[in-house]
Amino acid sequence: MPSRDHLVLERVDRFIGEYLDDAVVADRRPLRVSAWQVPDHGDLPGEPVSVERMRQDAAFAPVEPGHRWGRAWGTTWFTVEGEVPSAWADRAGRIELSLDLGFSQAKPGFQCEGLVRTPGGTVVKGLEPRNHHVPVTSAPGEQVAFTIEAAANPDLSGGDDFKSPLAFAPTPLGDPATAGADPLYRLGRMELRLVDETVERLRREVIVLVGLARELVDSDPRRARILDGLERALYAIDPDAPAAGAAAARGILAPLLAAPAAASAHRITATGHAHIDSAWLWPTRETVRKVTRTFANVLELMDADPEAVFVSSAAQHFEWVRRSDPELFERVRARVAEGRFIPVGNMWVESDVNMPSGESLARQLLTGTRFFEEHFGARSDVGWLPDSFGFPAGLPQLLRGAGLEWFFTQKMCWNDVDTMPHHSFVWEGLDGSRIFTHFPPNNTYSGDMRPTELARSVRNFADHADSSRSLMPFGFGDGGGGPTREMMTDARLQADLEGSPTVALGTPREFFVEAAAESADPPVWSGEMYLQFHRGIYTSQMRTKRGNRRNEALLVEAEHWSSAATVRRGIPYPAAELDELWREVLLLQFHDILPGSAIAWVHREAERSHAETTDRLERIIADAVAALVGDGSERLALNPAAAPVGGIAAGGAGPAPQPATATAEPVEGGFRLRSDRLDVLVGPDGTLRSVVELATGRDLIPAGHRGGLLQLHVDAPSKWDAWELDAAYRLSTTDVDGGTAELVDGVVHVVHPLPNGTAEQWIDLHPEGGAVRIRTRVDWHERHRLLKLAFPVAVHAQDAAYETQFGHVRRPLHTNTSWDEARYEVCAHRWVHVGEPGTGAAIVNDGMYGHDATRTTDADGTVTTVRQSLLRAPRFPDPDADQGVHEFTSVFAPAETTTDAARWGSLVGSPLREVTGAEPVAPLVTSTVPGIVVSAVKLAADGSGDLVVRVFEQRGARTGGILRFDVPVGALEVCDLVETVGRGRTEAAHLDGDTTVRLDLRAFEVVTLRARLHRPEPS
């Protein structure tokens, strides 16, 4: 006999959508509404204004439902007023407002939003499309009045969380200059409501049960009983008057809801969450308001529900609320003290973690941790990066070095080829550090407690044999919103329900303590967690990336010279300004800003901010350097690199070296560049035909190949332009030929024609004489194209070494497995090294991240090719991404080892700084062995005056050595990354005398030292 189950399911859906939805509202009354649109401010539409400014300037006018309001990115203030009907005094139910700003079906955070305040200005809660109620404390017969700050944020999501093809289309809405002035929204119902709580509860119960039935197999007896109970319950209801039968229907469903879960059921810890992108399809100025609205939602939920808990990760978000709404921040602090509003992660923002330097990630953790400790009295021990685009091998050490014991993310479920083998496991980093890690098996950080999500958690979980639990963050996210009362109700309904995993509301720490204790011998994942997706983010929006590279280096340099000026000359250390500038750079490392996946507005602001930061850092450096070298006419050079240059020690200043003697002349077949170390032939088209290292006679350019070759590819990914680089891009490869070269003042100048622009190159020898330098200037006007710079190397390399945070990672050049094949575009910082015993090459850059490396064979043997990704031309979310002029510097250097490559990376990334002064300056701190690198020298963040020195082992081998101070040290302590003593590995360093520190570092180990400098007693 055919099953009638589908008819029952369809009938249930109709009852929910057509009858129960309306019956939840027992009565309603319209509110009086007035509106005031904030005037445009220059080129910006309706910039936010304070409550005080609104009261001073606003001219409210009455409006009705259907009123068109809100040009893109504008702000409109509304007032709503009404009276609770006296007749409601005798009726059961909850009284509240429902305020519909004109919401669409797009998810919260991707359209208009609002913040409700009392007439006195106190924040009440946010308004979202699925959370637009406002609690009312007025009694029947009393007045109700609120103000609403409404943001007309345009919907760039395609209307359904990026599932529509329209989500990927170029749009002018990401830039106020092109977004247009037409209103985007029509005001919906603004009304007082009397809510029938019995019907409301019945609706949630039906939704949970029908959702569970859909997840059970057809033959499951539990499913049959649920469908039978639902059908009987619905027929106890009159569709024209559902409220009358709601209690009876609930009685029929009660036994189904009371049936307990199996003893072996998977256990889910559910924690409230709202992933809020610090900028993405909105600018940071709008994120300030998104965070405020979300925090207000959470606080209102906590007031109403004593079981509600909520986690939030970015210290920057708390700081925005602290500055913009101190009263709301104090309410947050009170809930933090209760243990219900939980800061996690300890980072300034949820940063991209592939492209920032090791020192930048250390500062993300230092700055975030110090903020949490200062304002909340504690740091978190849970690492939290749910949406960053892959995770480098050096990250476990940094997380553990900042006091984090566990790590949470979900992004690895996005892999497009291979599935990560575990959900609860130990992640082992580059240096051997380990951290217990968890991926939520429901594959989202924005769960909503639907039965399908719970079932997916059970179905996907890869570790049932060893573990019985998983973590489920729930709440609307990306654009904020957070958990809702409906989600809380559904969590409780499924807390102990037959056919479902159990659900307990709790905190991430509670989950991790139990999960780690349960896994006696967890599996281990070693090395980087490369995301097989979003490979284009290493190249999109290169101006933002180059600004980051420039400023993270300048920040370290500014701290170094400023510390020296303070210690040696008594000049005040500019701690406050350096901290401010670090925070700005850290913000711009957010995982949709630095990767280049945000709207045009965001990247214009990032470029402007980076330029301003550069100017301020150059001034700080100039002031410190002037104090150090004194007044004089001697030509000096300061060396900010981590290696000696031209006879100048790392971190010191000495007589400016003369460039290495080099010659350049036209020859048959092109141009010859020669120094005492290299003999280079540049072809007539401007490509490298030969690079011979004179000491060995080895030519690093394979015969018949061209180095420094520009190549164009069609780059039209299947979706998400700025994020994706499909493997199929290699099917369309065009060498940029037709270049013309000439010798000008000892430099080979080349002009290459592009289809819609030009690329110029200037090729010479690096001033040190041991490398070829190629400076490239591109006037870029391509669309959906990728530009790469190729360097074939005559070595049989098994793998390539890529600089990463505090070390390097090796990736195979073969494609033996799907994991290897999927790694066709990868991240490197300043250098890539390929080699074979006795020889090799470093391919160095001054601000690029995307690379690929391949190995081929020809008649003359193996060719290993490394390519730098220079530019892309995505159209979404910024239709004009990367258009215009760009400049790059690439260096091709003979390098036998990764230590040689690292030296070249440091020289290119931190070039000599020439000044005039009175005298050379010795480095404050010097490492005596090349394998141990001084990463940072600064004064302690706590203002104690202690000198903080960070060192790391760069070869990947246990290394001992001496760290020599040029000033006497009174005491030395090993500390953690956030400069807390007693938390580091004390065996790594000890003071021997008052200027010498003996180091014993493990492979790739990072050690932070606090030195209390000896200050002579006053006479």
N, C-alpha and C positions, 0 to 999 in steps of 0.2 A: 504494500500500500504506500503511495507517495507520501513523503513527510509534509506536514503542514507547518513545520518550524519557521519557514521563511515568511509565512503569512503572519504568524505571531510576532516575529521581529518587526515586520513592516507596520503592524498595528501598534506596537509599542512606540516605534519612532513617531507615528502620527499623533498618538496621545501626548507624547512629550512636547512635540513642536507645536501642535495645534490647540491642545486643550490645557495641559498643565502649565505651560509657560504663561499663558494669560491669567490663569486662575491663581497664580502666586500673588498677584496684586488684587487684593480684595476691594480696594477703592483708591481713587487718585484724584488729585486736584492740581490744576495748572498753577505755576508760579508767575509772578510778574518779573520780567527780565529786561534789563537795560544793558547797553554795550558802549564801550569806548575803545576805539582802535588807536594804539600807540603810534604817533607820527613816525615817519621814516627819519632815520638819522644818517645824513649823507647818503652813501651808497647802500646802506643797510636798512632793510625794512623792519620797522617796529622793534627796535632793540629793547630788551627787557628793561623795565624801570622798577624802582623800589616801591613799596607800599606808600611811603611818604610822598614820593614824586607823583604817584598815581592820584593820591588825594589832592595834591596841589594843582595838577594839570587836567585831570579828567573832566570831560563833559559828556556824561552818560545820556543816552537817548533810548527810549523804549523800543524793543524789538519783539517779534513774534516767531514761533516755530517756522522754519523754512527760511529764516533770515540768512542771507549769504554773507559770510565773513571770512577774513583771514587770507591775505595774499601770502604766498610762500615765504616762510620764515618770519612772518610778522607776529605781533602779539596783540591780542584783544582782551580787555578786561570786561567781565560781566558782573552785574549784581543780580541776585535772585532774592525775591521777597515773597512772603505769603503768610498764611495763618493756618495753624492746625485746626481742622474742623472740630467744633465742640461735640458734634455727633459721634466722633470717634472715641469719646470717653467711655462709652458703653460697649465698645467692640474690641474683641481680642485681636491681637496682632502687633507687629513691630512698625513703628513709624520712622520713615526715613525719606530722604530726597533721592530722586534719580535724575541725574543731569547728563543729558546726551548732547555733546557738542557737535554732533554730526558724524558719529563714528561709522566706519565701514567694516567690512569683514576682515580686513587686514589685522594681523596680530597686534597686541599692545606694543607701543614703542616705535611704531612705524607710521604714525599718522598724528592727527591732532591730539593734544593732551592738555590737561588742566591741573591747576593747584588751587584747592579750596581753602579760604581763610575765613575766620570770623570777622565781623565788622571791626574788631579791635586789631586785626592783623595777625592773629595766631594761626599757624598752619593747622588745618584739620586733616586733610588727606588729598591724594592725587586722584585725578579722573582719567580712566583708561576705558577702551571700548568694552572690556569684560569685567570692569570693576568701577562702576560709576555711581555707586550708592554713597550717600553721605549721612552719617548718623545724626539724629535729631534728639535733642534733650528737652525741647519745648513741649509743654503739656497741651492737651486739647484746649483751644481757645486762645493760645498764645502765639506771638509772632515768630517767624523764622526769617533770618537774613544771613546771607553769605556773599562774599566776593570770590570771583574766579579769575585767575590769571591763565588765559588760554593761549597755547602755542600752536600756530598754524604750520606745523612741520609737514612738509610734503611727503607723500608715500612713494618711496623709491623701491619698495619691496615687491612690486608686481601684484600686490593685493593679497597674497597668500603665502607669506614666509618664503619667498624666493622659489616657489614651485611653478610660477607662470613664466613662460618665455619672455614676457614683457619685462621681467626683472633684470634681464641682461642687456636690454637695449640702451643705447646712449640716451641721456636725458639732460636737458638744460637745468633741471631743478636743483642740481647740486651746487649752483653758484647763484647768489642773489642777483648778480648782474644780468643773468640770462633767464631767471626763473619766472619772470612775468609778474604783473600786478593784479591779475584777476583773482577774485576770492576762490578758495579751494573747497570750502565747506559750507554746508547748510545746517543751521541749528535744528536739533531734534527736540524731543519732548523734554521739558524742564518742569518737573512736577513733584508734589508731595505724594507719598505712597503709604498705604496701609497694607502691610505684607501679611498674608496668611501663612503662618509658620508651619502649620500642619501640611498644607499643600507643598510648600517649599521643601520640607523634609521628605515628603513622598517622592517628589521629583528627583531628588538626589538618590534616594534608595532605588528607584526604578532605573536610573541611569547606570548605577553601579552594577545592579543585577543583570541588566541586558548586556552591558559591556562584558561582564564575566561570561555570560552564556555564549557570546560570540567567540570567546577565546577557548572554550572547551570543545573537545572533539564531539562529533555527532553521537557517538555511542556512549558517551559518559552519562551515567544515570543522574548525576548532579545537574547536567544541562537540561535534561528532560524535566526534572522537578522545578527548576527555575522558570522554564518557559510555561509550564503548567500554572505555577503560582502567579506569574505575571499576567497571564491571560485571565485567571480568575479575579485577580485584584483589579484589573482595568474594567472588567464587567461589573464590578461593584461601584463604579463611578458613572455618573450621568455626564456625558460630554458637554451638556449645556449648563451644568452646575457641578463642576468637579469637587468643589469644597465640601459639599454635603456628604460625599462618600469617601473623602480622603482618609479619615480615621479608620474606617472599615478596611479600606485597601491596605493600609499600613499593617493592620492586624493580620491580614492574609500573608503579607510578605515577611512578617516578623520571624517566623521559624526559619525561613531561608537565610535571613541575615544573622541568625543566632548560631547557625551550624559552624563549628570551629574548624580551623585549618588543620591539616594533617601534622602530626608531630614532627615529621621530616621536612615540612615546608621550608622553602627558602625564606630567609629573614632579611627584610629591607629596613634600613634606617633612613627615614625621610627627613630632610632638613630644608627649611625655607631658604630661598636663594633668588637673586635677581642679577644675572649677568648684565652689566651695564658697560657697553663699549665707551671708553673715554672719548673717543671720536670715531665716527665711521660714516654713516649716511646722514650725519649731523655734525656741526662744529662743536668744539669744546665748550663754548658758551652755552650751548643747549644741553650739554651733558650735565652742567652744574644744576640746571633745572630738573633734568631727568632724575638725578640722584636725590634731589630734594623731594620730588614727588614720590619716588619709590620709598625713601626712608619714612615719609609721612604715612604712606599706605601701611608699611610694616608696623609702625607705632600704633596706628589705629587698630590694626588687627590684634596686636598684643594687648591693647586695652580691652578688647572684646573677648579674647581667647587666651586663657592663661597657659595653654600648652604650646602656643606659637613660639618657635625659635627661628632665627634668621642669621645667615652668614653673609659677610661682605668683605671683600679682599683688598681693595685699593686704598692705601692711605690718602692718596690724592683726593678721592671722593669724600672722605671724612673731612679733609681740610677745606674743600669747597663749601661744604655745609657749615663748617665752623665759622668761616668768614662771611658767608652770605646770610646765614640765619642762626645766630648764636643760641637763641632760645630752643630751636629744634635740635641743635647739637647737644645741648644739655639734656634734653629728653633722651637722645640716643645714648649719652654717657650713663644715664641712670639704668637703662636697659642692659647696657654692656656690663655694668656692675652686678646686675642680677644674673648674668650668664645666659641671657636669652638673645641678645643682639651681639653676634660673635665676630670680631675681626679675625680674619685668617690670612695666610699667605705672606704677610710681613714685607710686601713689596710696595714701592711707591705707586706703580700701576701694574696691571697684568701685562707685562712687557712681552714683546717678541723676545725670544731668548736665543735665536740663532745668530742674528746680526750684531747685537750689542757686544762690545768688548767685555773681557772678563772683569775689568775694573768697573765698567758700567753696571754689570749685573751685581757686583759686590755693593755698589752704591744704591741700586734698587733696594737691596735687602737692608743695608745700613739705614737708609733714609726712612723706609717704611717701618722698620722695627723701632727706631728711635721715636717716631711719631706715636706708635701704639703704646710704647712704654710711657711717654710723656703725658698722653691724654687719657689713657685707659689703665695705666698701671701694670701692664703685662704685655708680653709678646706671645704670639701664637706658636704652636709647635706643629701646625699643619700647613704644608706647602699647597698652594692653590693656584693652578693655571689651567682652567678648563678649556680655553679656546686658543692658546698659542699654537703656532703652525709647525709643530715638531720640536724636539727637545735634544739639545746637544749633549755630547758625552761628558762634558765638564760640569754639567748642572748638578748632579748628585752631591759632589764635593761642596759646591757653593751653598746648596740648601742645608746640608748638614753643618757647614761652617757658620751658618747663621742661626743655628739652634733648632732647625726644623727636623722633626723625626719621621714625618710621613709626607707623602706627596699624592695629590689628586689632580687628574686631568681626564678629559674624555675625547680629546681631539683625535687620538690615534684610531678611533673607529672609522674615520673618514678615509682611510687608506683605499686607493682605487685598485690595488692588485692583491695584496696579501693581508690576511687578518692577523692581528696580534694574538699570540697564543694564550694569553692569560689576562685575567681581570684583577687578580690580587697576586702580587709578586714582589720580589726584591729587585730594584734597579741598581746595577753596578756601574759606576762612572769610570771615567778615563784613568783616574788615579787609584781605583779600587774601592772608593767610598761607596757605601750602600745605603739605600733608603727604601723603606717599605712603601709600595705604590699601589694605587687602586684606580681602575677605570670603571665607571658605572655601566653595567651591562645593558641598561635601557638606552644607551648611546645619546644622551643629551644632558645638558646642565640646566635645562628649562622644562623639567617634567611638570605634568599637571594632574598626576594621581589617577589618570584613567586606568581602568582594568587592563587595557591593551598594553600600557607601559609596564605594569607589574608583570604581566605575562611575558613580555619581551625580555624583561630582566632575567626571568627564570630560563627562558629558551636560549638566550645568548650566553649566559654565565658559563665560563670555560673551566671553572675550578670547583665543581660540585663535590668532587671526591675529597678535597682537602679543606673546603671552606663552605660555610652555610649562609653567608651574609654578603650584602652589597649595600652601597650608599646611593641614595637617590635625591639629588638636589631638585626641588620643585619650586615653581614660580615663573611668571613671565619674565623673559630676559632678552638680552641683546640691547634693546632700547629701554630696558627697565620695566617696572611694574610690580614684580614680586609675587609672593604667594597670595591667594585669595581665600575668603571664608569657604567658598565652595570646595577648594582643594583640601582645606582642613577637614571639612565634613567627610569628603570621600576617603581621606586617609583613615579616619576613625572607623568608618563603615567597613573598611577592608583590613582593619587591624588584626582580626582573627577570623577569617572567612574561608569556609570550605571551598577548595578549588583554586585558591589564591595563595600567594606568599603572604607571610605576616608583615605587618607594617608597624613600626614604632617611630614616633616622632622623637628626634634626638639631634645631637650635635655631631659634626665630623670627628671630633676627638673621641667621643664615646664609641663611634663606629670603629675608628682605627685601633683603639686600645683592645677592643674585643676581637677584631679581625686579625691583628698581629698575634695576639695570644693564641688564637685558634689555629693559625698556620705554623705548626712546629718547624717544618722544613719547606718553606715556600720556594717556588721556582725562581730562577735568576735570569733576568735579561741584562746582558752586558753591552755597554757602549751606547751610541746615540740611538734615539728613537726618531728615525727619519720618517717624516710624514710623506707618504706617497700621494701627494695632492698639493695643490697650491704652490707649484714649483716656480711660477712666474713672479712670485713676490720678492725674489732676490734681485729683480731688475726694474720693476715698475717704480715710477716716480723717483728718478735718480737724483734730482736736486735735494729731495728730502734725505736720501741715503747719504749723499756726500756731505751734507750739512751735519748729519750725525757723526760721521767718521771724523770730520774736521774738529768738531767741538768736543767730542769725548777725549780726543788727544790733547786739545788745548786746555781742557780742564785739568788733566793730570799734570801738564806742563806748568800751568799757572799755580797749582798747589805746590809743585816742587820748588819753583823759584821763589814763591812767596814764603814758604817755610824757611828756605835758606836766608832770605832777607830778614826774616824775624829772628832766627837763631843767631845770625852773624852780625846784623846791623841794628837789631832792635826795632825794626819797622813793624807797625801793627799788622797782624795777619788779617786779611779781609774775609774772615770766616762767614759772615752773614751774606755777603755778596756771592761768594763761591757756592754756598749752600743754595741760594736762590737760583743761580745759574745751573747747578746740577739738577735741581728739581725741574727746571724747564726742559733740559735735555732728556731727563728721565721720562717726563710726560710724553715727549715726542718719540719715545721708543715704544709706545703702546702698540699692541699687535695689529692694529689696522692703520696706524700712521706710518711707522717705519717701513712696514711691508709695502706701502704704496697702494692700499686697497680702500682708501677713503675718497670722499667727494672732493671736488676742486677746491672748495672753500677751505677745507682742512689743510690741504697741501700748500695753498697760498700762505696761510697763516704759519705753517711749519717753516716754510722757506724764509719768511720775514723774521720769525723768531730766531732761527738759526743764524741769520745774518746779524741781528742785533746782539746775540750771544757772542758771536765771533768778535765783534767790535769791542764789547766790554771785556772779554778775556784778553784781547791784545793790549788793552789799556792796563789791566792788572799786571800782565807779564812785563810790559814796558816799565811800569813803576818799580816792580821788584828788581828787574835786571839793572835799572839805573842805580838803585841803591847798592846792588852787589858789586858792580864793576867800577863805580865811582866816576867822577868827572875826569876825562882824559881824551887823548887823541889816538890811543893805540887801537889798531883794528883787531877786534876780538870776535870769536865765534862761541856761542853757547850750544852745547850738545844736549838736546832733550831726549835723544834716542837712548835705547837700553843697551847700546854697544858703543865701544870707542869709534870715533870718526876722525880721520886726519890728525891723529895724535892727541885728540881731546877725549878725555875719559867721559864715560856716560854720566850725565848730570853735572858736568863741569864746564868751565869756560877757559879758553886759551887763545893764543894767537891764531887768527883765521888762517886756515891752510890754503895753499894754492891748489887749484884744480890739477889733476893729473895731466901730464903732458900728452896731448893727443893730436893726431893729424887727420885731415879729411881732404880727399882729392878725388876728382873724376878719374875713372879707369875704364878700360874696355869692359863692357857689361854692367856698368853702373857706377858706384861710388865706393871708395874704400875708406873706412874709419879705423884708425889704429892707435893703440896705446901700448905701454910696456906689458900689458896683460892680455889684450884682445886684438884680433885682426878680423874685421867685419866687412863683408861685402853686401852692399845694398843694391838691389836690382834697379833698372830704369823705371820700374813701376812703383818703387818705394817699398818693396818687400825685402825681407832678409833672405839672402841666398846662401850666406855662410857666416857662422860665428865660431871662430877658432880660438880656443884657449891656448895661449902661447906656451904656457908651462907644460902642457901635456900634448899639444899638437892635435887635440881632439876637436873635430868640427861638430857642434851640437845641432846644426840644421841638417836633416837628412838630404842626401843628394836628390835633386829633382823636386824638392819641396820648397815652399815659401813661408817664411816666418813673418809674423805681424800682418797676416792677411785678413782683411775685412771680409766678412761673409754675411749675406742677407738671407733670412728665411721668412716664408709666409708664417704668420703667427695668428691663427684664428681658432682659438680653443673652443671646445664644445659648449662651454659656459663660463661665466665669471671672468671676464677678460683680464682684469688686473691681477687676479689670483693665479690663473691656470696657464701652464705651458704644456700642451699635449705633446706626447712623444712623436706624433706624426709631423711635427714641425720640420724634422730632418728630411722629410720626403721632398721638401722644396728648398734647395740650397743654391744660392747664386754667389759666386766669388765676385767681389767688387773689383773688376778689372778696369783698365783704361786710365789708370792713374798716371800723372806726369810728375817727374821729380827734377829738381835742380838743387845745386849746392849753393847755399846762401850763408856767408859768414861761418863756415865750418859746420853747418847743419844741413842735413838733407831735408828739403821742404817738398812735400808731396800733396797734390790735390787729386782727390778721388771723386768722380761723379757718382751721385746717388740718384735714384729715380726722381726724387722730389727734394733735392738739396745737395749738399756737398759735405765731404769729410776731408779735412786737412790734417796732415801729420808732419811733425818735426822730429827727425831721427838723429840722435847723436849718442856719444858715450856719456855715461854718468860721470859727474865730476871726480869720482874716485877712480875711474878708469877701468873698472872691472865688470861693467855691465852695459848693455844697450838700453838706452832710454827712448821711448816713443811717446811723444805728447800728441794727443788726438783731440781735434776740435771738430764737432759735428753740428751742422745746421740741419736739424732733424724735422722733417715734415712728412714722414711716412705714416701710414695707417695700417694697423695689423701686420707689422713687420718686426722682426727681431734682428739686431745687429750684434755680431760677435767678432772678436779679434782672436785669431788662431795662431798658436805657436807649436808647430811640430818639432819634436825633439828626438835626436838619434840615440835613444836608449831603450833597452828592453826592460821596462818597469813592470813589476808585478802589481803595484798599487801606486796610488798618489797620496801624498800627505798634504792635508789642508789645515791651515791655521784655524784654530778655534779658541775659545776662552782658555787662557792659561795653558796652552799646549797645542797639540795638533792631533788630528784624527786621520787614520789611514783607511782608504776605501779602495776595494779591488777594482782593477781595470777590466776584468773579465765580466761576462754576464752569464755565469754558470747557472745561477738560480734566478727565480722571479724577483727575489729581494734585490739582487745585484742589478738586474735589468731595469727595475723601477727607479733606480737611483741615477737617472740620466741628466739631472740638473741638480747641483748641490751648492751648498754655501761654503765659502772660504772667506776669511778675513783679509789679511794683507798679502798672503802668499800661498802659492801651491808649489810643491816640490815633487819632481819625478826624477828617478835615477836608477842606476845599477851600481854594483860595487866599483868604487873608484871615480865615478863621475855622475853628474846630474845637472839639473837646471832648476832655477827658481823663477816662477812667473809671478811678478809682484804688481800690485795695483795701489792706487791712492784713494780708493773710495768705491770700489765695486764689490759685489758679493756673489753673484751668480756665476757658476763655472760648470764646464763639463770636461771630462778627460776620457780619452779612448785610446785603444791600442790596435794597430793594424800591422800588416806585413806587406812588403813589396819585394822586388828582386834584390834589393840591397839589405834586407833585414827588417827588423821591427821598427815601427814608428809610433812613438807615444805623443799624442796631441793634446794639449791643454788649451782650452778656449775661455776667454773672458766674455761675459755677457755685458755689452755696453748699454744698449737701449732697447726698449720695447715701445709699442704704440697702442696700448689698450684703449677701448672706447667707453668702458663702464667700470667704475661709477663716474670717472672723470673723462668726458669725451675728448678732451684736449691734453690728456696726460703726456708729459715729456716733450711736447712740441717746443721747438726753439733751439737755442744754442747750448751745447754741453762741452765740457772739457775734461779730459782724462789723462792720467799719466800711467804708463805701463813700463815695467822694467823686466828685461830678459837677462838673467845672470847665470853664468856657470856657478853651480853650488853642489859640492859633493854630498853634503849632509843637510838635514833639516836645520841644524844650528846655523849653517851658512845662509840658508833661506830665511831664517828668522832674523838674522842680522840685516839682510837686505830689506825685509819688510819693515823693520824698525827705522832704518835710514830713510826710506821713502815716506813712511808715515809720520816721522818726526824729524824733518830736515834741520840742518844747522841754522842757527839764528845769528846773523852778523850785526854787531853793534860797535860803537867806539866807546872806550872807557880807559880807566887808569891801570887796571891790573887783572890778571887771570884770577879765576875762582876755582878752588878745589871742590869736588863733589862732597856733599854732606855724607853720603853713604856710597860705598863702592863694593861690588861683588868681585871677588878675586878669581872666580871660575866662570867660563862662558855658559855653563849649564844652569847656573842660578841667576835669575833675572830679577832686578829690582823693578817692580811693577808700579809702585806709587810711594811717594814720600809726602807727608802732609802733617798738619797738626791735628790732634785728636778732636773728634766731633764734640766732646763734652766740654771743651774750652779749658781743659786742665793745663794746656801748654805742653803735654807730652808729645813727642814726635812718634808718629805712626809710620812704620815701614812695612810694605807688603812685598814679599818675594815669592817666586815660584820656580820649580824645576821644569825646564823646557824640553829636555831631550827625551824624557820617558824612561829614565834610569835613575836608580838611587845615587845620590850625589852628595858628597860632603864638600864643604868649602868655608871660606872666611867672608864675613861681612864686616867691612871696616868703616867705622865712623870717623869723621874728621873733627868731631867735637867730643869732649868727654861725656860718657854716659854714667849717670849715678846708679841707675837700676834698669833692668830690662825684664819684661814679661811677655810671654806668648799669649795672645788673645784670639778671639774669634773674629769673623768678618765684620761684626758690628762693634768691634773694639771693646768687648767685655773680657776682662782678665779672668783666668781660671777656666776658660772654656776651650782653649786651644790645646794642641799636642805639645806639652812642655818639653818633651825629649828632642824636639826639632831644633831647638836653639838654646845656647847658654852664653852668658857674658863671660869673656876671658880677659880680665883687665878692664880698663875703662874706655877702650876704643875698639875692641875686637869681639865679634860674636861668631862663635863656631856653629855651623849649620850642618844638619844631617837630614836631608830631605828625601822622601820617597819619590818614586816616579810621578811626575806631574803634580806634586804636592804644592799647595798654596799655604803660606804661613804669614800671619800678621803679627808684627812685633810692636809693643809700646815701649818706648825708651824715655825714661825720665832723665833729662839732660842735667849734668852736674853744673850747678851754679855756685860760684865761689861765695864764701861767707862775706857779708859786708864788713869793710874795715872799720 
